[in-house]
């Protein structure tokens, strides 16, 4: 159930961002996360592709992308990168 909450939180913040109503801390967190996502090998467009595999930075475990929209995921403070980058 927590993944559903993360998705709702992210998309709610995407909508708030359209009106410049996202909390400054959340906006800064998103910008920091996007810097990692911009260079990520599993990013495909604005998606964390479930069809591409890479390795978790801490565990070394082979992992695929989560399939999430990156803009929404980075705006969800309770979400985390499937590769452990943030």
Protein Blocks (a to p, Z undefined) as FASTA:
>chain_A
ZZmmmmmmmmmmmmmmmnopacfklmmmmmmmmmmmmmpckbghjaccfkbccddfklop
acddehiafklmmmmmkbccfklpZZ
